[in-house]
């Protein structure tokens, strides 16, 4: 059975690209969604003892430390690297070794000796978020949001697509943090 052009599961049919004005509005909405997603992620993390961040529960493929590092690397990639390219200070912000440890496809490892401390991971998460928020809030023109990019993106193969994907991605990983917490025997947050 082949998908018709009107079938929403047909990934080869994308909606028309937004105008630069629409892209800027969509970017602002995505920023609000990012703030909501980050607040939820932080709530989960605050209610998780730091010493448990490094435990991979039986039968689980991940630990909370990896999730936090991955969110920092991903947000850097989606909201900084894809939007403005690599800047000189980026190697300090997200060093190559950190990126390799927490990038898509990396394998989460158990134990505190396999990760930076919980405080260091949180600091990295906060710093990337702060820089990304400042840069995106400072946008006055949506024209640059229409520049093409490669996968991953959501709906649009343009810079805006990476921005739209960011809060969705964070919510996916907030769910993984929540599940990991439960597998560690911790009570649900909500």
Secondary structure as GFF3:
##gff-version 3
##sequence-region A 1 190
A	DSSP	alpha_helix	20	46	.	.	.	ID=ss1
A	DSSP	three_ten_helix	50	52	.	.	.	ID=ss2
A	DSSP	alpha_helix	64	75	.	.	.	ID=ss3
A	DSSP	pi_helix	76	81	.	.	.	ID=ss4
A	DSSP	alpha_helix	82	84	.	.	.	ID=ss5
A	DSSP	alpha_helix	90	93	.	.	.	ID=ss6
A	DSSP	alpha_helix	96	102	.	.	.	ID=ss7
A	DSSP	three_ten_helix	112	114	.	.	.	ID=ss8
A	DSSP	alpha_helix	118	137	.	.	.	ID=ss9
A	DSSP	three_ten_helix	143	146	.	.	.	ID=ss10
A	DSSP	alpha_helix	159	183	.	.	.	ID=ss11
###
